[in-house]
């Protein structure tokens, strides 16, 4: 108790003033930013124009992801060849899109940037609402939720009806202008920054006019109306927001994220370390807590940048298979630490950014904050959905303010405990329960990794598990192959070996086996057809050589044969050249016909490959277990050569 009181007194003189200065600085910054933005709220979608997100540097222009004009052609067209005084005229912005590229509708849905058109019509004219054809509805399953977007592909015409005054002089020329604001995205998910394009059209005034080649394309909702999907929706939870309310709800949403299932395992680890730190110097507790909070805020500001300039959405990074694999790997390695395979913390100079204290490091605490925030992105707690929808319709500075408020809300408990470390005493005292709690959290982390594994495509799952096995071995080498008494050189050597094991397992899984079992087999996949005894008899009766692959999804050797012998470029070319019929006998589930055929071939297991030459169908050539491509080609050549010689 006396030690705690002494530490508290020392904290009063060494930490309290910096802590209050930091808290005051954060509060002043947040308040100044909010006050700066108040006059601009609320904003409609039309206020969110920030051009093409180009940056000037030394007279040149750079754009993230390329130039939108490389993938979209925009021009202004009309339904008549001339302007007739007093007669309505339809003008439209025509957008032609390159293959695999699209723009969004008047409402973009859960992702992207809504498309809008601003008309520049001569004085005295009237113009109706812009008509949007019904867009394509695109649905995608992501982390248990359906992400919906409304988009246009190939080409689209966005038009409005303009009415000229009756007093126009025949022969005069009228120039129309329009500016379209849009975001171009590719089918694979890559998007260019929001862009704007100005187009013009000049028509002469005449007493008569003919229909243009574009006249039939001016279709859609009647002027002044809206289509069920293409028109604007009245979203009360998005529209009826003030900036102050949005910031408050963002703060509450961030606070609630701390108890969401996605992030709870990592937060529990942080709580565990804070309990362990209860007896440490308050200054150290303050530093570690602020490092964790900084990690949270850095991620939220990064997400704000992605949302403001690239149209990213909450949790969209989980659409990336590479990101999912990386997160599974990190979580798995953390679970190994919970089971005591290796100790959490970084050694040497990295451990405490130059400090010599043992225990949690500033860098690891910062990384833990980043990990907690990234894991929180698949979750959407109370207030969060409406706040994010509101933010996506705002200009960048408001997006940054809202995301910052969410980050501050999530970091708030740890900031408070850092500023007042004496509050840690309200947490349970350190004891034997901590080891049990840590082990339980290890299982929770493993459960999180299994959940993320289920999001991956089935052909990625096996190799991700293999990758995690390699990471488990690397963790064991890192944490168990040295002792405190070993020299520093041995520590360094062992950890280099551990890193190399992790890197090698990643290359083996995703640089070797995955391409072999997915990309290569897809490119050179034989035209397999289902096996049946009747089909075999039919093909042999018609004088064709038949290749049968007896396989199963649960058979790793079968997959090896398919990847490195059967579904290869050379094999595919040979089979097609000689008219060989490939049949697949899939024994993944029970199949009596396949079992009986295997028995006839003196086999009770897979893999097995049988070649039935056309000229001697009762003398099949059998390859058992694993084999090389050269062996397969040799046997195939033997089958067709015998056939050729007999002819």
C-alpha positions in Angstrom: 0.0 0.0 0.0 2.8 2.4 0.9 4.6 1.6 -2.3 1.4 2.4 -4.2 1.0 5.7 -2.4 4.6 6.6 -3.1 4.2 5.8 -6.7 1.0 7.9 -6.9 2.7 10.9 -5.3 5.5 10.5 -7.8 3.0 10.3 -10.6 1.5 13.6 -9.4 4.7 15.4 -10.0 6.0 13.6 -13.1 3.0 12.5 -15.1 -0.2 14.4 -14.2 0.8 17.7 -15.9 1.8 16.0 -19.2 -1.3 13.8 -19.0 -3.6 16.8 -18.5 -1.8 18.7 -21.2 -2.2 15.8 -23.6 -5.9 15.4 -22.7 -6.4 19.1 -23.1 -4.6 19.1 -26.4 -6.8 16.2 -27.7 -9.9 17.9 -26.5 -9.0 21.3 -28.0 -8.1 19.7 -31.3 -11.4 17.7 -31.5 -13.4 20.8 -30.5 -11.6 23.1 -33.0 -12.2 20.6 -35.8 -15.8 20.2 -34.9 -16.4 24.0 -34.7 -14.7 24.4 -38.1 -17.0 22.0 -39.7 -20.4 23.0 -38.1 -21.3 25.6 -40.8 -21.1 22.9 -43.4 -23.6 20.5 -41.8 -25.8 18.9 -42.8 -24.7 18.3 -46.3 -26.3 16.6 -49.2 -24.6 14.3 -51.7 -24.2 17.2 -54.0 -21.8 19.0 -51.6 -19.3 16.2 -51.7 -17.4 17.2 -54.8 -13.6 17.1 -54.6 -12.7 16.6 -58.2 -10.6 13.7 -59.3 -8.4 13.6 -56.2 -5.4 14.7 -58.3 -2.4 16.3 -56.8 0.0 18.8 -58.5 3.7 18.3 -58.2 6.1 20.4 -60.2 3.6 21.1 -62.9 2.5 17.5 -63.4 -0.6 15.8 -62.2 -0.8 12.5 -60.4 -3.9 10.4 -59.8 -4.3 7.4 -57.6 -5.0 4.3 -59.7 -4.7 5.9 -63.1 -6.8 8.3 -65.2 -10.6 7.8 -65.3 -10.6 9.0 -68.9 -8.7 5.8 -69.9 -11.7 3.7 -68.9 -14.7 6.0 -69.6 -15.7 8.1 -72.6 -18.2 10.9 -71.8 -20.1 13.1 -74.3 -23.3 15.2 -74.5 -26.0 14.1 -77.0 -29.6 15.1 -77.8 -32.7 13.5 -79.2 -33.1 16.2 -81.9 -30.8 17.7 -84.5 -31.9 21.3 -83.8 -33.6 23.5 -81.2 -37.3 24.4 -81.9 -38.4 27.5 -80.1 -40.8 26.6 -77.2 -40.5 22.8 -77.9 -39.0 20.5 -75.3 -35.6 18.9 -76.1 -34.0 16.0 -74.4 -30.2 16.2 -73.7 -28.2 13.5 -72.1 -24.7 12.6 -70.8 -23.6 9.4 -72.5 -21.0 7.4 -70.7 -19.3 4.5 -72.5 -17.3 2.2 -70.1 -14.5 -0.1 -70.8 -14.9 -3.8 -70.1 -14.9 -4.8 -66.4 -15.5 -1.2 -65.3 -18.6 0.4 -63.9 -20.0 3.6 -62.3 -22.7 3.8 -59.7 -26.4 4.9 -59.9 -28.0 7.9 -58.3 -27.8 5.9 -55.1 -24.7 3.8 -55.0 -25.9 1.4 -52.2 -23.5 0.2 -49.5 -20.3 1.1 -51.5 -19.0 3.5 -54.0 -19.9 7.1 -54.9 -23.3 8.2 -56.2 -23.3 9.6 -59.8 -24.8 13.0 -60.3 -25.1 15.5 -63.2 -25.1 19.3 -63.1 -26.7 21.0 -66.0 -25.5 24.3 -67.6 -28.5 25.5 -69.5 -28.8 28.9 -71.3 -30.7 31.6 -69.5 -34.5 31.5 -70.0 -34.5 27.7 -70.3 -36.1 25.3 -67.8 -34.7 21.9 -67.1 -36.3 18.9 -65.4 -34.8 16.3 -63.1 -32.1 14.1 -64.3 -33.4 10.7 -65.3 -31.4 7.6 -64.3 -32.1 4.2 -65.9 -32.7 1.4 -63.5 -29.2 0.2 -62.5 -27.9 -3.3 -62.1 -28.2 -4.5 -58.5 -25.0 -6.2 -57.4 -25.0 -8.3 -54.2 -22.0 -9.7 -52.4 -21.8 -11.7 -49.2 -19.2 -10.3 -46.8 -18.6 -11.4 -43.2 -22.2 -12.6 -42.8 -23.7 -9.5 -44.3 -25.1 -8.8 -47.8 -23.4 -5.8 -49.4 -25.6 -4.2 -52.1 -24.6 -1.7 -54.8 -26.3 -0.2 -57.8 -24.2 0.2 -60.9 -24.0 0.8 -64.6 -21.8 -1.3 -66.9 -20.9 -0.9 -70.6 -22.8 2.3 -71.4 -25.5 4.5 -69.8 -27.4 7.7 -70.8 -28.4 10.1 -68.1 -30.8 12.7 -69.5 -33.1 15.6 -68.7 -35.8 17.4 -70.6 -34.9 21.0 -71.3 -37.5 23.5 -72.6 -36.4 26.7 -74.5 -38.3 30.0 -74.5 -40.5 30.6 -77.4 -38.6 33.7 -78.5 -35.5 32.3 -80.2 -34.0 33.5 -83.4 -33.7 30.8 -86.2 -30.2 30.2 -87.2 -28.7 31.1 -83.8 -26.6 28.6 -82.0 -27.3 27.3 -78.5 -24.6 25.7 -76.4 -25.5 23.3 -73.6 -23.2 22.1 -70.9 -23.1 19.4 -68.3 -20.8 18.2 -65.6 -20.9 14.6 -64.5 -19.5 13.5 -61.1 -18.8 9.8 -60.9 -16.5 7.1 -59.5 -15.1 4.4 -61.7 -14.5 0.9 -60.2 -13.3 -2.3 -61.6 -15.0 -5.7 -61.2 -12.1 -6.9 -59.0 -12.8 -4.2 -56.5 -10.2 -1.5 -57.5 -11.6 2.0 -57.7 -10.3 5.2 -59.0 -10.7 8.5 -57.1 -14.1 10.3 -57.7 -13.8 12.3 -60.9 -15.7 15.0 -62.8 -16.0 15.6 -66.5 -17.4 18.6 -68.3 -19.0 18.2 -71.7 -20.8 20.6 -74.2 -23.1 20.3 -77.2 -24.0 23.1 -79.7 -27.2 23.0 -81.7 -28.7 25.5 -84.1 -32.2 27.0 -83.7 -34.6 25.9 -86.5 -38.3 25.7 -87.2 -38.1 21.9 -87.7 -35.8 19.1 -86.5 -35.2 15.5 -87.1 -34.6 12.7 -84.6 -31.0 11.9 -84.0 -29.4 8.5 -83.8 -29.7 8.7 -80.0 -33.4 9.5 -79.9 -34.5 5.9 -79.0 -32.2 5.8 -76.1 -33.9 8.6 -74.2 -36.0 6.2 -72.2 -36.6 5.6 -68.5 -38.8 7.3 -66.0 -41.1 10.1 -67.2 -39.8 13.6 -66.5 -40.2 14.5 -62.8 -40.6 10.8 -61.8 -38.2 8.3 -60.4 -37.6 4.6 -61.0 -38.0 2.3 -58.0 -34.3 1.7 -57.6 -32.6 4.4 -59.7 -34.2 7.3 -57.9 -33.2 8.8 -54.6 -34.3 7.1 -51.3 -35.5 9.0 -48.3 -33.3 7.6 -45.6 -34.2 9.3 -42.3 -31.3 7.8 -40.3 -28.9 9.3 -42.8 -30.5 12.6 -43.7 -31.7 13.8 -40.3 -28.3 14.3 -38.7 -26.5 17.3 -37.4 -22.7 17.2 -37.2 -22.8 17.5 -33.4 -25.2 14.5 -33.2 -23.1 12.6 -35.7 -19.9 13.2 -33.6 -21.7 12.2 -30.4 -23.1 9.0 -32.0 -19.6 8.2 -33.4 -18.2 8.5 -29.9 -20.8 6.2 -28.5 -20.4 3.7 -31.4 -16.7 3.6 -30.8 -17.1 3.0 -27.1 -19.6 0.1 -27.8 -17.1 -1.5 -30.2 -15.0 -2.5 -27.2 -17.6 -5.2 -26.3 -18.3 -6.5 -29.8 -17.4 -10.2 -30.4 -15.0 -9.3 -33.2 -12.7 -7.3 -31.0 -13.3 -8.8 -27.5 -10.4 -11.3 -27.6 -7.8 -8.6 -28.3 -9.4 -6.2 -25.8 -9.2 -9.0 -23.2 -5.5 -9.3 -23.8 -5.1 -5.6 -23.2 -7.1 -5.7 -20.0 -4.9 -8.6 -18.9 -1.7 -6.6 -19.4 -3.2 -3.7 -17.5 -3.9 -5.9 -14.6 -0.4 -7.1 -14.7 0.9 -3.5 -14.9 -1.1 -2.5 -11.8 2.1 -2.4 -9.7 4.2 -0.7 -12.3 5.2 3.0 -12.3 2.2 5.2 -13.4 4.3 6.8 -16.0 4.9 3.5 -17.7 1.2 2.7 -17.5 0.4 6.1 -19.1 2.9 5.4 -22.0 1.5 2.0 -22.7 -2.1 3.1 -22.6 -1.4 6.0 -24.9 0.5 3.7 -27.3 -2.5 1.4 -27.5 -4.9 4.3 -28.0 -2.6 5.8 -30.7 -2.8 2.4 -32.6 -6.6 2.7 -32.5 -6.7 6.2 -33.8 -4.1 5.6 -36.6 -6.3 2.8 -38.0 -9.5 4.9 -37.9 -7.7 7.9 -39.6 -6.5 5.4 -42.3 -10.0 4.1 -42.8 -11.2 7.7 -43.1 -8.7 8.4 -45.9 -9.7 5.2 -47.7 -13.4 6.2 -47.4 -12.9 9.8 -48.4 -10.6 9.3 -51.4 -11.2 5.7 -52.6 -14.8 5.0 -51.7 -13.9 2.1 -49.3 -16.5 0.9 -46.9 -16.4 -0.4 -43.3 -14.9 -3.9 -43.3 -14.2 -3.9 -47.1 -10.6 -5.0 -46.4 -12.0 -8.4 -45.5 -12.9 -8.8 -49.2 -9.2 -9.4 -49.8 -8.2 -13.0 -49.5 -4.6 -11.9 -48.8 -5.8 -9.7 -45.9 -7.9 -12.5 -44.5 -5.0 -14.9 -44.6 -2.7 -12.3 -42.9 -5.3 -11.7 -40.1 -5.7 -15.4 -39.6 -2.0 -15.8 -39.3 -1.6 -12.9 -36.8 -4.4 -14.1 -34.6 -3.1 -17.7 -34.7 0.4 -16.5 -33.6 -1.2 -14.4 -30.8 -3.1 -17.5 -29.6 0.2 -19.4 -29.4 1.4 -16.6 -27.1 -1.7 -17.1 -24.9 -0.8 -20.8 -24.6 2.7 -19.9 -23.5 4.5 -21.1 -26.7 6.2 -17.7 -26.9 6.2 -14.6 -24.8 4.3 -11.6 -25.9 6.6 -8.6 -26.4 9.6 -7.7 -28.6 13.2 -8.3 -27.5 16.1 -6.0 -27.2 16.1 -2.5 -28.6 12.7 -3.0 -30.3 11.1 -4.2 -27.1 10.6 -0.8 -25.5 11.8 1.5 -28.3 15.2 1.7 -26.7 14.2 1.2 -23.1 15.5 -1.8 -21.0 12.4 -2.6 -19.0 10.9 -6.0 -19.3 7.2 -6.7 -20.0 4.9 -5.2 -22.6 6.6 -2.8 -25.0 5.4 0.4 -26.5 5.6 -1.1 -30.0 3.6 -4.2 -29.1 1.0 -2.1 -27.3 0.7 0.1 -30.4 0.4 -3.0 -32.6 -2.2 -4.4 -30.2 -4.3 -1.3 -30.7 -4.0 -1.6 -34.5 -5.0 -5.3 -34.4 -8.0 -4.6 -32.1 -9.3 -1.9 -34.5 -8.8 -4.0 -37.6 -10.7 -6.9 -36.0 -13.5 -4.5 -35.1 -14.2 -3.6 -38.7 -16.4 -6.7 -39.5 -18.7 -5.7 -36.6 -21.3 -3.0 -36.7 -22.7 -2.1 -33.4 -25.5 0.3 -32.4 -25.3 3.7 -34.0 -22.4 2.7 -36.3 -24.3 1.8 -39.4 -26.2 5.1 -39.6 -23.1 7.1 -38.7 -21.0 5.5 -41.5 -23.8 5.9 -44.0 -24.0 9.6 -43.1 -20.2 10.0 -43.3 -20.0 8.5 -46.8 -22.1 11.4 -48.1 -19.9 14.1 -46.6 -16.8 15.9 -47.8 -13.4 14.5 -46.7 -12.9 16.8 -43.6 -16.2 15.7 -42.1 -15.4 12.1 -42.9 -12.1 12.5 -41.0 -13.9 14.1 -38.0 -16.5 11.4 -37.8 -14.0 8.5 -38.0 -11.8 10.3 -35.4 -14.8 10.5 -33.1 -15.4 6.7 -33.4 -11.7 6.1 -32.8 -11.7 8.4 -29.7 -14.7 6.6 -28.4 -13.1 3.2 -28.8 -9.8 4.4 -27.2 -11.6 6.4 -24.4 -11.5 3.7 -21.6 -7.7 3.2 -22.1 -7.0 6.9 -22.3 -8.8 7.4 -19.0 -7.0 4.5 -17.3 -3.7 5.9 -18.7 -4.4 9.4 -17.3 -5.7 7.9 -14.0 -3.7 4.7 -13.5 -4.8 4.4 -9.9 -8.2 3.3 -11.3 -6.6 0.0 -12.3 -7.0 -1.0 -8.7 -10.7 -1.6 -9.4 -9.7 -4.4 -11.7 -9.1 -7.9 -10.2 -5.7 -8.3 -8.5 -3.0 -10.3 -10.3 -3.0 -14.0 -9.4 -3.1 -17.5 -10.6 -6.4 -16.8 -12.4 -4.5 -14.7 -14.9 -2.8 -17.8 -16.4 -6.2 -19.6 -16.8 -7.7 -16.4 -18.3 -4.9 -16.1 -20.7 -5.3 -19.7 -21.9 -9.1 -19.2 -22.3 -8.4 -16.2 -24.4 -6.1 -18.4 -26.5 -9.0 -20.6 -27.4 -11.2 -17.5 -28.1 -8.5 -16.3 -30.5 -8.4 -19.7 -32.2 -12.2 -19.5 -32.6 -11.8 -16.1 -34.2 -9.2 -17.6 -36.6 -11.6 -20.5 -37.5 -14.4 -18.0 -38.1 -12.2 -16.0 -40.5 -11.1 -19.2 -42.1 -14.7 -20.0 -42.9 -14.9 -16.8 -45.0 -12.1 -17.9 -47.4 -13.0 -19.9 -50.5 -12.8 -23.6 -50.0 -9.6 -24.0 -52.2 -7.8 -21.6 -49.9 -8.7 -23.2 -46.6 -6.3 -26.2 -46.7 -3.3 -24.1 -47.6 -4.1 -21.5 -44.9 -4.2 -24.3 -42.3 -0.8 -25.4 -43.6 0.5 -21.8 -43.3 -0.8 -21.7 -39.7 1.0 -25.0 -39.0 4.2 -23.4 -40.2 3.6 -20.3 -38.1 3.0 -22.6 -35.1 6.4 -24.2 -35.6 8.0 -20.8 -36.0 6.4 -19.6 -32.7 7.7 -22.7 -31.0 11.2 -22.1 -32.3 11.0 -18.4 -31.3 9.8 -19.0 -27.8 11.2 -22.4 -26.7 14.6 -22.9 -28.3 16.5 -20.3 -26.2 16.8 -19.5 -22.5 17.7 -16.3 -20.7 21.2 -17.7 -20.1 21.9 -18.1 -23.9 24.1 -15.5 -25.6 22.5 -12.7 -27.6 23.9 -14.2 -30.8 22.0 -17.5 -30.3 18.8 -15.5 -29.6 19.3 -13.7 -32.9 20.0 -16.8 -34.8 17.0 -18.7 -33.5 14.7 -15.8 -34.2 16.0 -15.5 -37.8 15.3 -19.2 -38.2 11.8 -18.8 -36.8 11.1 -15.9 -39.3 12.5 -18.0 -42.2 10.2 -20.9 -41.2 7.2 -18.6 -41.2 8.2 -17.0 -44.6 8.8 -20.5 -46.1 5.5 -21.8 -44.9 3.8 -18.8 -46.5 5.6 -19.3 -49.8 5.0 -23.1 -49.8 1.3 -22.6 -49.1 0.4 -19.7 -51.4 3.4 -19.5 -53.8 3.6 -23.1 -54.6 0.7 -25.4 -53.6 -2.2 -22.9 -54.0 -1.3 -21.9 -57.6 -0.7 -25.5 -58.5 -4.1 -26.7 -57.2 -6.2 -23.7 -58.3 -4.6 -21.4 -61.0 -2.7 -24.0 -62.9 -5.4 -26.7 -62.8 -8.0 -24.2 -63.9 -5.9 -23.1 -66.9 -5.0 -26.6 -68.0 -8.0 -28.5 -66.6 -8.9 -31.5 -68.7 -12.5 -31.6 -69.9 -13.5 -34.1 -67.2 -16.9 -35.8 -67.4 -18.5 -37.9 -64.7 -17.6 -41.6 -64.7 -20.2 -44.3 -65.0 -19.8 -48.0 -66.2 -22.3 -47.2 -69.0 -20.3 -44.2 -70.2 -17.1 -46.3 -70.2 -18.6 -49.1 -72.2 -20.1 -46.6 -74.7 -16.8 -44.8 -75.3 -14.8 -48.0 -75.7 -17.5 -49.4 -78.0 -17.0 -46.4 -80.3 -13.3 -47.0 -80.4 -12.0 -44.3 -78.1 -9.2 -44.5 -75.5 -10.5 -43.5 -72.0 -8.6 -42.0 -69.1 -10.2 -42.4 -65.7 -9.1 -40.5 -62.6 -10.3 -42.2 -59.3 -10.1 -39.3 -56.8 -11.7 -37.8 -53.7 -11.7 -34.3 -52.1 -10.4 -35.8 -48.9 -7.4 -37.4 -50.6 -4.3 -35.1 -50.7 -2.3 -37.5 -53.0 -5.2 -37.3 -55.4 -4.8 -33.5 -55.4 -1.1 -33.9 -56.0 -1.6 -36.1 -59.0 -4.2 -33.7 -60.4 -2.1 -30.6 -59.9 1.3 -32.0 -61.2 0.4 -34.7 -63.6 -3.2 -34.8 -64.8 -4.2 -31.1 -65.2 -1.1 -29.9 -66.9 -0.5 -28.2 -70.2 1.4 -31.1 -71.7 -1.2 -33.7 -70.6 -4.1 -31.6 -71.8 -2.4 -31.1 -75.2 -1.7 -34.9 -75.5 -5.3 -35.9 -74.5 -6.9 -33.4 -77.0 -4.5 -34.3 -79.8 -5.2 -38.1 -79.6 -9.0 -37.8 -78.8 -8.7 -39.4 -75.4 -11.9 -39.2 -73.2 -11.1 -38.1 -69.6 -13.6 -39.4 -67.0 -13.6 -38.5 -63.3 -14.6 -41.1 -60.7 -15.3 -38.9 -57.7 -15.3 -41.1 -54.6 -15.6 -38.2 -52.1 -19.0 -39.7 -51.1 -20.0 -43.3 -51.1 -20.5 -44.6 -54.6 -21.1 -48.4 -55.2 -20.3 -48.3 -58.9 -16.9 -46.7 -58.2 -16.1 -49.1 -55.4 -16.9 -52.1 -57.7 -14.7 -50.7 -60.5 -11.8 -50.2 -58.0 -12.2 -53.8 -57.0 -12.1 -55.0 -60.6 -8.8 -53.0 -60.9 -7.4 -54.8 -57.7 -7.6 -51.6 -55.6 -9.4 -50.6 -52.5 -8.1 -47.0 -52.3 -7.5 -43.8 -54.2 -5.7 -42.3 -55.9 -5.8 -44.5 -58.9 -5.6 -43.7 -62.6 -6.6 -46.1 -65.3 -6.1 -45.9 -69.0 -8.3 -48.1 -71.2 -6.7 -48.3 -74.7 -9.3 -48.4 -77.5 -7.8 -51.5 -79.2 -7.5 -53.6 -76.0 -10.1 -52.4 -73.5 -9.8 -55.5 -71.3 -6.1 -54.6 -70.6 -6.2 -51.3 -68.8 -2.9 -49.5 -67.8 -3.1 -48.7 -64.1 -1.1 -46.0 -62.2 -1.4 -46.4 -58.4 -0.7 -43.8 -55.7 1.3 -40.7 -56.7 3.1 -40.5 -60.0 5.0 -38.0 -62.1 3.7 -36.2 -65.3 6.4 -38.0 -67.3 5.1 -41.4 -66.2 1.5 -40.5 -67.1 2.5 -39.2 -70.5 4.6 -42.4 -71.1 1.6 -44.6 -70.3 -0.8 -42.5 -72.4 1.6 -42.7 -75.3 1.9 -46.5 -74.8 -1.9 -46.7 -75.0 -2.3 -44.7 -78.2 0.9 -46.2 -79.8 -0.4 -49.7 -79.4 -3.7 -48.5 -81.0 -1.8 -46.9 -83.9 0.3 -50.0 -84.5 -2.8 -52.3 -84.6 -4.3 -50.1 -87.3 
